[in-house]
Amino acid sequence: MIALTGVRPTGELHLGNYFGAIKPLLDLQEKYVIFLFVADLHSLTTSCDIDTIKGNSQKLLAAFRALGFDPQKTIIWVQSEIPEVCELMYILSALTGFQYLHKGHAFKTACLENKNPTVALFLYPVLMAADILAFQADLVPVGVDQKQHLEICRDLAEKLRNMFGVETKIPEPLIMESTCAVPGVDGRKMSKSYKNTLPIFASVDEIVSIVRQVKTDSTPLGSPLNLENSVLGSYIKLLSKPEDYEKIKKEALAGNYGWGKIKEFVIELFLSKFSYAREKYVELLSDPAELWNQATEGAKIAKERARDFLGSILKRLNSHV
């Protein structure tokens, strides 16, 4: 069985990316064949700076490896290396009603915010569906904000079955309710567009600076401090063992910790959690040719699977029998 996800190379990988998409997939690496791609085509909805996209793609390839994806168990590639996905997207777009797609929340939000959305953003859910269906994924880890897009994908899979008579899997979502909505340092959802992230591979000085600037309430030192529903408390809960979190929470409620100490805990836990990955990341980036070679090998495997599925559709379309 295949579990699939893609990550856009739109900036540094952050804590929300890790707990919302990367960790759920890592947990499945022993049970599923993992298909993991750098979604460079999706990043064109927000930027057309090609050099930046390529640079971020290289960093993302290094991040995948550094965080624990084994090339022997996980197929890793860059989205634009598989043109069959774009061919499939066109077929799927012919099965998608304009008004139906117009209800997509990402597009609606962009319209409301007067961001002059592009056709690429409008078609984002269709390309996402093509990403999933081309490789016949069984399971797709998604955040709550992507659930609507996966529902569109499932609808399109049914339409493909009915129109072309092809066998296609109906992908199931994997939504990690406890971790998918990681708060940003300002309390909103952690997002690169909000510039409120905690980047995994930032320098130590940057991490310290970001955490220390997290706003807290005015609870005086020595008074009970409630970590529940606080940004810093959320980070400690994610980064520590349950028993350690409970101990810190209990001490804070007893008035033994102030916000300054809680911030120290967050910095210590964060750096400890990702210490090996951060070292490995630097090592991998020192040999970019090897990173791209492995991505090319992954693309060959992914391309063969996508070609087989697209071929089954085109055979129905082109057959004279």
PAZAPA-4460 file (N, C-alpha, C; in steps of 0.05 Angstrom, whole numbers, plus 32768, in hexadecimal, padded with zeros to 4 digits):
% residues 321
    n_x    n_y    n_z   ca_x   ca_y   ca_z    c_x    c_y    c_z   seq   type   mol
   8011   7FE8   8000   8000   8000   8000   8012   8019   8000     1      M     A
   8007   802E   7FF4   8017   8047   7FF0   800B   805E   8001     2      I     A
   801D   806B   8010   8016   8084   801D   8025   809B   800F     3      A     A
   8017   80B0   8008   8023   80C5   7FF8   801E   80E1   8003     4      L     A
   8033   80F2   8001   802F   810E   8007   8044   811E   7FF8     5      T     A
   803E   8138   7FF4   8051   814A   7FE8   8054   8163   7FF9     6      G     A
   806C   816F   7FF8   8071   8187   8008   807B   819C   7FF5     7      V     A
   806F   81B4   7FF6   8077   81CA   7FE5   8092   81D6   7FED     8      R     A
   80A4   81DB   7FDA   80BE   81E7   7FE1   80BB   8206   7FE2     9      P     A
   80AC   8210   7FF5   80A7   822D   7FF6   80B6   823A   800D    10      T     A
   80C9   822C   8019   80D8   8238   802F   80E2   8222   8042    11      G     A
   80EC   822A   8058   80F8   8217   806B   80E2   8205   8077    12      E     A
   80E8   81EB   8079   80D6   81D8   8085   80D4   81DF   80A3    13      L     A
   80BB   81E0   80AD   80B7   81E8   80C8   80A9   81D3   80DA    14      H     A
   80A5   81DA   80F3   809A   81C7   8106   807E   81BE   80FD    15      L     A
   806E   81CF   80F2   8053   81C8   80E9   8055   81B4   80D2    16      G     A
   8068   81B7   80BF   806B   81A4   80AA   8073   8189   80B5    17      N     A
   8084   8189   80C9   808E   8170   80D4   8078   8160   80E1    18      Y     A
   8069   816C   80F4   8055   815E   8102   803B   815A   80F2    19      F     A
   8036   816C   80DE   801E   8169   80CE   8020   8156   80B7    20      G     A
   8038   8153   80AC   803B   8142   8094   8053   812E   8095    21      A     A
   806A   8138   809E   8082   8127   809D   8081   8110   80B2    22      I     A
   807B   8116   80CB   807B   8102   80E0   8066   80EC   80DB    23      K     A
   804D   80F4   80D3   8039   80DE   80CD   8043   80CB   80B7    24      P     A
   8051   80D6   80A4   805B   80C5   808E   8073   80B4   8098    25      L     A
   8084   80BF   80A8   809B   80B0   80B3   8090   8098   80C4    26      L     A
   807B   809D   80D3   806F   8088   80E3   8064   8071   80D2    27      D     A
   805E   8077   80B8   8053   8062   80A7   8068   8054   8096    28      L     A
   8081   805D   8099   8096   8053   8087   809B   8034   8089    29      Q     A
   8094   8029   80A0   8097   800C   80A3   807F   7FFC   8099    30      E     A
   8069   8009   8095   8050   7FFB   808D   8048   8000   8070    31      K     A
   8050   8017   8065   8048   801F   804A   8061   8024   8038    32      Y     A
   805C   8023   801E   8070   802E   800C   806A   804C   800B    33      V     A
   807E   805C   8012   807A   8079   8014   8082   8087   7FFA    34      I     A
   8070   8097   7FEF   8075   80A7   7FD8   8075   80C4   7FE2    35      F     A
   808C   80D1   7FDF   8090   80EC   7FEA   809C   80FE   7FD5    36      L     A
   808F   8114   7FCF   809A   8125   7FBA   809D   8142   7FC2    37      F     A
   80AF   8150   7FB5   80B3   816D   7FB7   809F   8179   7FA4    38      V     A
   808B   8187   7FAE   8075   8192   7F9D   807D   81AD   7F91    39      A     A
   8090   81AD   7F7F   809A   81C6   7F73   8085   81D3   7F61    40      D     A
   8074   81C2   7F53   805F   81CE   7F42   804A   81DC   7F53    41      L     A
   8044   81D1   7F6A   8030   81DE   7F7C   803B   81F9   7F86    42      H     A
   8055   81FB   7F89   8061   8214   7F94   805E   822B   7F80    43      S     A
   8058   8225   7F67   8054   823A   7F53   803B   824A   7F58    44      L     A
   8029   8240   7F6A   8011   8250   7F70   8018   8268   7F81    45      T     A
   8030   8268   7F8D   8037   827F   7F9E   8051   828D   7F96    46      T     A
   8060   8280   7F84   8079   828C   7F7B   8082   8281   7F61    47      S     A
   808D   8292   7F50   8098   8289   7F36   80B6   828E   7F35    48      C     A
   80C2   8292   7F4C   80DF   8295   7F4D   80EC   827A   7F4B    49      D     A
   80F4   8272   7F33   80FE   8257   7F2D   8116   8250   7F3D    50      I     A
   8129   8263   7F3F   8142   825D   7F4E   813C   8257   7F6C    51      D     A
   8129   8266   7F77   8121   8262   7F93   8114   8247   7F96    52      T     A
   8102   8240   7F84   80F4   8226   7F85   8109   820F   7F83    53      I     A
   811C   8211   7F71   8130   81FC   7F6E   8141   81FA   7F87    54      K     A
   8149   8211   7F93   8159   8210   7FAB   814A   8204   7FC2    55      G     A
   8130   820C   7FC5   8120   8201   7FDA   811A   81E3   7FD6    56      N     A
   8118   81DA   7FBD   8114   81BE   7FB7   812C   81AE   7FC0    57      S     A
   8144   81B8   7FBB   815C   81AA   7FC4   815D   81A8   7FE2    58      Q     A
   8155   81BD   7FF0   8155   81BD   800E   8140   81A9   8018    59      K     A
   812A   81A7   800A   8115   8195   8012   811D   8177   800F    60      L     A
   812B   8172   7FF9   8136   8157   7FF5   8149   814F   800C    61      L     A
   8159   8162   8014   816C   815D   802A   815C   8159   8044    62      A     A
   8147   8169   8048   8137   8167   8060   812A   814C   8062    63      A     A
   811F   8143   804C   8111   8128   804D   8124   8113   8057    64      F     A
   813C   8113   804B   8150   80FF   8053   8159   8102   8070    65      R     A
   815E   811B   8077   8168   8121   8092   8154   8119   80A8    66      A     A
   813A   811C   80A2   8126   8117   80B6   811F   80F9   80B8    67      L     A
   812B   80E9   80A7   8127   80CC   80AB   811B   80BB   8095    68      G     A
   8116   80C7   807E   810A   80B7   8068   8121   80A7   805B    69      F     A
   811D   808D   805A   8131   807B   8050   812C   8077   8032    70      D     A
   813F   807E   8020   813B   807B   8003   8135   805E   7FFB    71      P     A
   813B   804B   800C   8135   802F   8006   8117   8028   800C    72      Q     A
   810A   8039   801B   80EE   8034   8022   80DB   804A   8018    73      K     A
   80E6   8061   8012   80D6   8078   8009   80DF   8082   7FEE    74      T     A
   80CB   8085   7FDC   80D1   808F   7FC1   80CF   80AE   7FC2    75      I     A
   80E5   80BB   7FBE   80E6   80D8   7FBF   80ED   80E4   7FA4    76      I     A
   80DE   80F8   7F9B   80E4   8104   7F82   80D9   8121   7F82    77      W     A
   80DF   812F   7F6C   80D5   814A   7F68   80BE   814A   7F54    78      V     A
   80A8   8156   7F5C   808F   8155   7F4D   8091   815A   7F2F    79      Q     A
   80A0   816E   7F28   80A1   8176   7F0C   80B0   8162   7EFA    80      S     A
   80BC   814D   7F06   80CA   8139   7EF7   80B6   8124   7EEC    81      E     A
   809C   8126   7EF4   8088   8113   7EEB   8073   8122   7EDB    82      I     A
   8077   8127   7EC1   8063   8136   7EB1   8048   8128   7EAF    83      P     A
   8048   810D   7EB3   802F   80FE   7EB2   801A   8109   7EC6    84      E     A
   8024   8115   7EDC   8011   8120   7EEF   8002   8138   7EE3    85      V     A
   8010   8148   7ED4   8003   815F   7EC7   7FEF   8156   7EB1    86      C     A
   7FF6   8141   7EA3   7FE4   8136   7E8F   7FCA   812C   7E9D    87      E     A
   7FCE   811E   7EB3   7FB7   8114   7EC2   7FA6   812C   7ECD    88      L     A
   7FB4   8141   7ED5   7FA5   8158   7EE0   7F92   8163   7ECB    89      M     A
   7F9B   8164   7EB2   7F8A   816F   7E9D   7F71   815D   7E99    90      Y     A
   7F74   8143   7E9A   7F5D   8131   7E97   7F4A   8135   7EAF    91      I     A
   7F56   8138   7EC7   7F45   813C   7EDF   7F37   8157   7EDE    92      L     A
   7F44   816B   7ED3   7F37   8186   7ED1   7F1F   8185   7EBF    93      S     A
   7F1F   8172   7EAC   7F07   8170   7E9A   7EF0   8163   7EA9    94      A     A
   7EF6   8157   7EC0   7EE1   814A   7ED0   7ED8   815B   7EE7    95      L     A
   7EE3   8173   7EE9   7EDF   8184   7F01   7ECF   819C   7EF9    96      T     A
   7EB8   81A0   7F06   7EA7   81B7   7F01   7EB4   81D1   7F0B    97      G     A
   7EB0   81E6   7EFC   7EBB   8200   7F04   7EB1   820A   7F1F    98      F     A
   7E96   8208   7F22   7E8A   8212   7F3B   7E93   8200   7F53    99      Q     A
   7E96   81E7   7F4D   7E9F   81D4   7F62   7EBB   81DC   7F6C   100      Y     A
   7ECD   81E2   7F59   7EE8   81E9   7F60   7EEA   8205   7F6C   101      L     A
   7ED7   8216   7F64   7ED7   8232   7F6D   7ED2   8233   7F8B   102      H     A
   7EC8   821D   7F97   7EC3   821D   7FB4   7EDC   8216   7FC4   103      K     A
   7EF2   8210   7FB6   7F0A   8208   7FC4   7F13   821E   7FD8   104      G     A
   7F19   8217   7FF0   7F1D   822B   8005   7F36   823C   8000   105      H     A
   7F4C   8230   7FF5   7F64   823F   7FF0   7F5F   8255   7FDB   106      A     A
   7F50   824E   7FC6   7F4A   8261   7FB1   7F38   8276   7FBB   107      F     A
   7F23   826F   7FCA   7F10   8282   7FD5   7F1E   8296   7FE8   108      K     A
   7F31   828B   7FF8   7F3F   829D   800B   7F50   82B1   7FFC   109      T     A
   7F5E   82A7   7FE6   7F6E   82B9   7FD7   7F5E   82CF   7FC9   110      A     A
   7F46   82C8   7FC0   7F34   82DC   7FB4   7F2B   82F1   7FC9   111      C     A
   7F24   82E7   7FE0   7F1B   82FA   7FF5   7F31   830C   7FFE   112      L     A
   7F4A   8303   7FFD   7F60   8313   8006   7F6C   8323   7FEF   113      E     A
   7F5E   8323   7FD8   7F67   8333   7FC0   7F84   832D   7FB8   114      N     A
   7F8B   8313   7FB7   7FA6   830C   7FB0   7FA9   8306   7F92   115      K     A
   7F95   830C   7F82   7F96   8307   7F65   7F9E   82EB   7F5F   116      N     A
   7F8E   82D7   7F68   7F96   82BB   7F66   7F99   82B2   7F48   117      P     A
   7FAB   82A0   7F44   7FB0   8296   7F29   7F9F   827D   7F23   118      T     A
   7F9F   8276   7F09   7F91   825D   7F01   7F9E   8245   7F0E   119      V     A
   7FB8   8246   7F12   7FC6   8230   7F20   7FBC   822C   7F3C   120      A     A
   7FB6   8241   7F4A   7FAA   823E   7F65   7F8E   8233   7F63   121      L     A
   7F7F   823B   7F4F   7F64   8231   7F4B   7F65   8213   7F47   122      F     A
   7F79   820A   7F37   7F7B   81EE   7F30   7F8B   81DD   7F45   123      L     A
   7F94   81EA   7F5A   7FA4   81DD   7F6E   7F98   81C2   7F77   124      Y     A
   7F7E   81C1   7F7E   7F73   81A7   7F87   7F74   8192   7F71   125      P     A
   7F72   819A   7F58   7F72   8186   7F42   7F8E   817B   7F3F   126      V     A
   7FA3   818C   7F41   7FBE   8182   7F40   7FC4   8170   7F58   127      L     A
   7FBA   8177   7F6F   7FBD   8166   7F86   7FB0   814B   7F82   128      M     A
   7F99   814B   7F76   7F8B   8131   7F70   7F9C   8121   7F5C   129      A     A
   7FA8   812E   7F48   7FB9   8120   7F35   7FD1   8114   7F43   130      A     A
   7FDD   8123   7F55   7FF4   8119   7F65   7FED   80FF   7F72   131      D     A
   7FD5   80FE   7F7E   7FCD   80E6   7F8E   7FC5   80CF   7F7C   132      I     A
   7FB4   80D5   7F68   7FA9   80C0   7F57   7FBE   80B4   7F44   133      L     A
   7FD1   80C4   7F3B   7FE5   80BA   7F28   7FF5   80A3   7F34   134      A     A
   7FF9   80A4   7F4E   8009   808F   7F5B   7FF8   807C   7F6B   135      F     A
   7FDD   807F   7F68   7FCA   806C   7F75   7FD0   8069   7F93   136      Q     A
   7FD1   807F   7FA1   7FD7   807F   7FBD   7FBF   8074   7FCD   137      A     A
   7FC4   8065   7FE2   7FAF   805B   7FF3   7FA9   806E   800A   138      D     A
   7FBE   807B   8013   7FBC   808C   802B   7FCA   80A7   8026   139      L     A
   7FBD   80BD   802F   7FC9   80D7   802B   7FC8   80E7   8045   140      V     A
   7FDF   80EB   8052   7FDF   80FB   806A   7FDA   8118   8062   141      P     A
   7FC6   8125   806F   7FBF   8140   8068   7FB8   814F   8082   142      V     A
   7FBC   8169   8081   7FB2   817A   8096   7F95   8180   8092   143      G     A
   7F88   818A   80A7   7F6B   8190   80A5   7F65   81A3   808E   144      V     A
   7F78   81B6   8088   7F73   81C9   8073   7F74   81BC   8057   145      D     A
   7F7F   81A4   8055   7F80   8196   803B   7F6B   8181   8038   146      Q     A
   7F5A   817E   804C   7F46   8169   804C   7F33   816D   8034   147      K     A
   7F2B   8186   802F   7F18   818C   8019   7F25   8183   7FFE   148      Q     A
   7F3F   8188   7FFB   7F4C   8181   7FE2   7F4C   8163   7FDE   149      H     A
   7F50   8154   7FF4   7F4F   8137   7FF1   7F33   812D   7FEA   150      L     A
   7F1F   813A   7FF4   7F04   8133   7FED   7EFF   8137   7FD0   151      E     A
   7F0A   814D   7FC5   7F08   8152   7FA8   7F16   813B   7F99   152      I     A
   7F2D   8133   7FA3   7F3C   811D   7F96   7F2C   8103   7F96   153      C     A
   7F1F   80FD   7FAC   7F0E   80E5   7FAD   7EF7   80E6   7F9A   154      R     A
   7EEB   80FE   7F97   7ED5   8101   7F83   7EDF   80FD   7F67   155      D     A
   7EF7   8108   7F61   7F02   8105   7F46   7F0A   80E8   7F40   156      L     A
   7F12   80D9   7F54   7F19   80BD   7F51   7F00   80AD   7F48   157      A     A
   7EE9   80B4   7F55   7ED0   80A7   7F4E   7EC8   80AE   7F31   158      E     A
   7ECC   80C7   7F29   7EC5   80D0   7F0E   7ED7   80C2   7EF9   159      K     A
   7EF0   80BE   7F00   7F02   80AF   7EEE   7EF8   8093   7EEA   160      L     A
   7EF0   8086   7EFF   7EE5   806B   7EFD   7ECD   806A   7EEB   161      R     A
   7EBA   807D   7EEF   7EA1   807D   7EE0   7EA5   8084   7EC2   162      N     A
   7EB7   8098   7EBD   7EBA   80A1   7EA1   7ECC   808F   7E91   163      M     A
   7EE3   8087   7E9D   7EF7   8078   7E8E   7EF7   805A   7E94   164      F     A
   7EE8   8052   7EA8   7EE7   8036   7EAE   7F01   802B   7EB8   165      G     A
   7F12   803C   7EC4   7F2C   8032   7ECE   7F2A   802C   7EEC   166      V     A
   7F3A   801A   7EF5   7F3C   8013   7F11   7F4D   8029   7F1F   167      E     A
   7F42   8036   7F32   7F52   804A   7F40   7F4B   8049   7F5E   168      T     A
   7F60   804C   7F6E   7F5C   804B   7F8B   7F4F   8065   7F95   169      K     A
   7F3F   8064   7FAA   7F34   807B   7FB6   7F44   8080   7FCF   170      I     A
   7F55   8095   7FCF   7F68   8099   7FE5   7F5A   80A0   7FFF   171      P     A
   7F66   8097   8015   7F5C   809D   802F   7F6D   80B3   803C   172      E     A
   7F62   80C5   804B   7F72   80DA   8058   7F7C   80CF   8073   173      P     A
   7F94   80D9   807A   7F9E   80D4   8095   7FA2   80F0   80A2   174      L     A
   7F90   80F7   80B3   7F90   8111   80C0   7F98   810D   80DE   175      I     A
   7FAF   8118   80E5   7FB8   8116   8101   7FAD   812D   8111   176      M     A
   7F96   8129   811D   7F88   813F   812B   7F99   814C   8140   177      E     A
   7FAA   813D   814E   7FB9   8148   8164   7FD1   8159   815B   178      S     A
   7FD9   8156   8142   7FF2   8164   813A   7FEF   8174   8121   179      T     A
   7FDA   8171   8112   7FD9   817E   80F8   7FD6   819C   80F9   180      C     A
   7FCC   81A7   8110   7FC8   81C4   8112   7FDD   81CF   8125   181      A     A
   7FF6   81CE   811E   800B   81D8   812F   800A   81F7   812F   182      V     A
   8008   8204   8146   8006   8221   8147   8021   822E   8140   183      P     A
   801F   8245   8132   8036   8255   812D   803E   8265   8145   184      G     A
   8054   8273   8144   805E   8281   815B   804C   8299   8162   185      V     A
   8039   82A0   8150   8027   82B6   8156   800B   82AB   815E   186      D     A
   8008   8291   8160   7FEF   8285   8168   7FDD   827C   8152   187      G     A
   7FE2   8286   813A   7FD3   827C   8122   7FDF   8262   8119   188      R     A
   7FD3   8255   8106   7FDE   823D   80FB   7FFA   8242   80F0   189      K     A
   800D   8230   80F6   8028   8234   80EC   8028   8232   80CD   190      M     A
   8031   8248   80C1   8031   8249   80A3   8047   825C   809A   191      S     A
   8054   8254   8084   8068   8265   8078   805C   8280   806F   192      K     A
   8043   827F   8066   8036   8297   805C   8031   82AB   8073   193      S     A
   802E   82A1   808B   802B   82B3   80A3   8046   82BC   80AF   194      Y     A
   805B   82AF   80A6   8076   82B5   80B0   8077   82B1   80CF   195      K     A
   806B   829B   80D8   8069   8296   80F5   8074   827A   80FB   196      N     A
   8087   8271   80EC   8090   8255   80EE   80A8   8252   8101   197      T     A
   80AD   8239   8108   80C5   8231   8117   80D4   821D   8104   198      L     A
   80E6   8228   80F4   80F4   8218   80E0   8106   8203   80EC   199      P     A
   8104   81EA   80E2   8113   81D4   80EE   8131   81D8   80EA   200      I     A
   8139   81E3   80D3   8156   81E4   80CD   8162   8200   80CF   201      F     A
   8154   8212   80DD   815F   822C   80E2   8176   822A   80F5   202      A     A
   8187   823F   80F7   819E   823F   8109   8194   823F   8126   203      S     A
   81A6   8238   8138   819F   8238   8154   8197   8254   815D   204      V     A
   81A6   8268   8154   81A0   8284   815B   8184   828C   8152   205      D     A
   817C   8283   813A   8162   8289   812F   814C   827C   8140   206      E     A
   8150   8263   8147   813D   8254   8157   8139   8262   8172   207      I     A
   814F   8269   817F   814E   8276   8199   813F   8291   8197   208      V     A
   8145   82A0   8182   8138   82BA   817E   811A   82B7   817A   209      S     A
   8112   82A4   8169   80F6   82A0   8163   80E6   8298   817C   210      I     A
   80F1   8285   818B   80E2   827B   81A3   80E0   8291   81B8   211      V     A
   80F6   82A0   81BB   80F5   82B5   81D0   80E2   82CC   81C9   212      R     A
   80DB   82CE   81B0   80C9   82E4   81A8   80AB   82DB   81A9   213      Q     A
   80A6   82C2   81AF   808A   82B9   81B2   807D   82C9   81C8   214      V     A
   8066   82D5   81C2   8058   82E5   81D5   804A   82D3   81EA   215      K     A
   804B   82DB   8203   803D   82CC   8218   802C   82E0   8229   216      T     A
   801D   82D4   823B   800C   82E6   824C   801D   82F2   8262   217      D     A
   8010   8301   8273   801F   8310   8288   801F   8302   82A3   218      S     A
   801C   82E7   82A3   801D   82D8   82BC   8037   82DD   82CB   219      T     A
   8036   82E8   82E3   804F   82EE   82F1   805E   82D5   82FA   220      P     A
   8078   82D8   82FD   8089   82C1   8305   8080   82B8   8321   221      L     A
   807D   829D   8324   8075   8292   833E   8057   828C   833F   222      G     A
   8048   8296   832B   802B   8290   8329   8026   8278   8318   223      S     A
   800F   826B   831C   8008   8253   830B   8008   825B   82ED   224      P     A
   8015   824A   82DE   8017   824E   82C1   800A   8237   82B3   225      L     A
   7FF6   823D   82A3   7FE7   8228   8295   7FF2   8225   8278   226      N     A
   7FFE   820E   8272   800A   820A   8257   7FF5   8202   8243   227      L     A
   7FDE   81F8   824C   7FC9   81F0   8239   7FC0   8207   8228   228      E     A
   7FBC   8202   820F   7FB3   8217   81FB   7FC6   822E   81F7   229      N     A
   7FDF   822A   81FF   7FF4   823E   81FA   8006   8234   81E3   230      S     A
   8011   8246   81D4   8023   823E   81BE   803B   822E   81C8   231      V     A
   8048   8239   81DD   805F   822B   81E8   8059   8210   81F3   232      L     A
   8042   820E   8201   8039   81F5   820B   8034   81E0   81F5   233      G     A
   8029   81EA   81DF   8025   81D8   81C8   803F   81CD   81BD   234      S     A
   8054   81DD   81BC   806E   81D4   81B3   807A   81C0   81C6   235      Y     A
   8078   81C5   81E0   8083   81B2   81F3   8074   8197   81F1   236      I     A
   805A   8198   81ED   804A   817F   81EB   8053   816F   81D2   237      K     A
   8058   817D   81BC   8060   8170   81A3   807C   8164   81A5   238      L     A
   808E   8173   81B2   80AB   816C   81B1   80B4   815A   81C8   239      L     A
   80A3   8155   81DC   80AC   8145   81F3   809B   812C   81F6   240      S     A
   80A4   811A   8207   8095   8103   820E   807D   810B   821F   241      K     A
   8066   80FD   821D   804E   8104   822C   8054   8108   824A   242      P     A
   8063   80F6   8256   8069   80F8   8273   807A   8111   8279   243      E     A
   808C   8118   8267   809C   8130   826C   808B   814A   8269   244      D     A
   8079   8149   8256   8067   8160   8253   8056   8164   826C   245      Y     A
   804B   814E   8276   803A   8150   828E   804A   815A   82A6   246      E     A
   8063   8152   82A8   8074   815C   82BE   8079   817A   82BC   247      K     A
   807F   8183   82A4   8084   81A0   82A0   806A   81B0   82A5   248      I     A
   8054   81A5   829B   803A   81B2   829F   8033   81B5   82BD   249      K     A
   8039   819F   82CB   8033   819F   82E8   8044   81B4   82F7   250      K     A
   805D   81B5   82F0   806F   81C8   82FD   8067   81E5   82F6   251      E     A
   805F   81E9   82DE   8056   8204   82D6   803D   820C   82E5   252      A     A
   802A   81FA   82E8   8012   81FF   82F7   8018   8205   8315   253      L     A
   802D   81F9   831E   8035   81FE   833A   8044   8218   833E   254      A     A
   8048   8226   8327   8056   8240   8329   8074   823E   8329   255      G     A
   807E   8227   8323   809C   8223   8324   80AA   822C   830A   256      N     A
   809B   8230   82F5   80A7   8238   82DC   8099   8252   82D2   257      Y     A
   80A9   8264   82C8   809E   827B   82BA   80A0   8277   829C   258      G     A
   8096   828A   828C   8097   8287   826F   80B4   8286   8264   259      W     A
   80C6   8294   8272   80E2   8293   8269   80ED   8277   826A   260      G     A
   80E7   8268   827F   80F0   824D   8282   80E2   823A   826E   261      K     A
   80C9   823F   8269   80BA   822F   8255   80C6   8233   823A   262      I     A
   80CF   824B   8233   80DC   8250   8219   80F6   8241   8218   263      K     A
   8105   8240   822E   811E   8230   822F   8118   8213   8229   264      E     A
   8103   8208   8235   80FB   81EC   8230   80F6   81E8   8212   265      F     A
   80E7   81FA   8206   80E0   81F7   81E9   80F9   81F7   81D8   266      V     A
   810C   8209   81DD   8125   820A   81CE   8135   81F0   81D1   267      I     A
   8137   81E7   81EA   8146   81CF   81F0   813A   81B6   81E3   268      E     A
   811F   81B4   81E5   8111   819D   81D9   8113   819D   81BB   269      L     A
   8110   81B5   81AF   8111   81B8   8192   812C   81AF   8187   270      F     A
   8141   81BA   8193   815C   81B4   8189   8164   8197   818E   271      L     A
   815A   818C   81A4   815F   8170   81AA   8151   815E   8196   272      S     A
   8138   8164   8191   8127   8154   817F   8133   8152   8163   273      K     A
   813E   8168   8159   8148   8168   813D   8166   816A   813B   274      F     A
   8175   8163   8150   8192   8167   814F   819F   8156   8139   275      S     A
   8198   813C   8138   81A3   812B   8123   819B   8134   8107   276      Y     A
   8182   813A   8104   8177   8143   80EA   8185   815C   80E0   277      A     A
   818A   816F   80F3   8197   8188   80EB   81B4   8183   80E2   278      R     A
   81C2   8171   80EF   81DE   816B   80E6   81DD   815C   80CB   279      E     A
   81CB   8149   80C8   81C9   813A   80AF   81C1   814C   8098   280      K     A
   81B0   815F   809D   81A7   8172   8089   81BF   8182   807C   281      Y     A
   81D0   818C   808D   81E8   819A   8084   81FA   8188   8073   282      V     A
   81FD   8170   807D   820E   815C   806E   8202   8156   8053   283      E     A
   81E8   8152   8051   81DC   814B   8037   81DD   8162   8023   284      L     A
   81DA   817B   802D   81DB   8192   801B   81F7   8197   8010   285      L     A
   820B   818B   801C   8227   818E   8012   822B   817D   7FF9   286      S     A
   8219   816B   7FF2   821B   815B   7FDA   8201   815C   7FCB   287      D     A
   81FA   8173   7FBF   81E1   8176   7FB0   81DE   8163   7F99   288      P     A
   81F3   815B   7F8C   81F1   8149   7F75   81E6   812E   7F7D   289      A     A
   81EE   8125   7F95   81E3   810B   7F9E   81C6   810D   7FA5   290      E     A
   81BE   8124   7FB0   81A1   8129   7FB7   8190   8127   7F9E   291      L     A
   8199   8135   7F89   818A   8135   7F70   818A   811A   7F62   292      W     A
   81A1   810B   7F64   81A2   80F1   7F58   818E   80DE   7F65   293      N     A
   818B   80DF   7F7F   8178   80CE   7F8D   815C   80D6   7F86   294      Q     A
   8157   80F0   7F83   813C   80F9   7F7B   8135   80EF   7F5F   295      A     A
   8149   80EE   7F4D   8145   80E5   7F32   813E   80C7   7F32   296      T     A
   814C   80B8   7F43   8146   809B   7F45   812A   8097   7F50   297      E     A
   8122   80A7   7F63   8106   80A5   7F6D   80F2   80AC   7F58   298      G     A
   80F9   80C0   7F48   80E6   80C9   7F33   80E2   80B3   7F1E   299      A     A
   80F6   80A3   7F19   80F3   808D   7F05   80DE   8079   7F0F   300      K     A
   80DF   8073   7F28   80CB   8060   7F33   80B0   806C   7F33   301      I     A
   80AE   8085   7F3C   8094   8093   7F3D   8088   8096   7F21   302      A     A
   8099   809D   7F0E   8091   80A2   7EF3   8085   8089   7EE6   303      K     A
   8091   8072   7EEB   8086   8059   7EE0   806A   8053   7EEA   304      E     A
   8066   8058   7F04   804B   8054   7F0F   8037   8067   7F04   305      R     A
   803F   8081   7F02   802D   8095   7EF7   8026   808F   7ED9   306      A     A
   803A   8086   7ECB   8036   8080   7EAE   8023   8069   7EAB   307      R     A
   8025   8055   7EBC   8012   803E   7EBA   7FF5   8047   7EBF   308      D     A
   7FF1   8058   7ED3   7FD6   8060   7ED8   7FCB   8073   7EC3   309      F     A
   7FDB   8086   7EBA   7FD2   8098   7EA5   7FCD   8088   7E8B   310      L     A
   7FDE   8074   7E86   7FDB   8064   7E6E   7FC1   8055   7E6E   311      G     A
   7FB7   804D   7E85   7F9E   803E   7E86   7F87   8051   7E7E   312      S     A
   7F89   806B   7E84   7F75   807F   7E7D   7F77   8085   7E5F   313      I     A
   7F8F   808A   7E56   7F93   8092   7E3A   7F8B   807B   7E27   314      L     A
   7F8F   8062   7E30   7F88   804B   7E20   7F6A   804B   7E1B   315      K     A
   7F5B   8052   7E2F   7F3E   8053   7E2C   7F37   806A   7E19   316      R     A
   7F45   8080   7E1B   7F3F   8097   7E0A   7F47   8093   7DED   317      L     A
   7F5D   8085   7DE9   7F68   8082   7DCE   7F61   8068   7DC0   318      N     A
   7F56   8056   7DCF   7F51   803B   7DC3   7F3C   803C   7DAC   319      S     A
   7F42   802E   7D97   7F30   802C   7D80   7F1F   8013   7D81   320      H     A
   7F23   8003   7D97   7F15   7FEA   7D99   7EFA   7FEF   7DA6   321      V     A
***
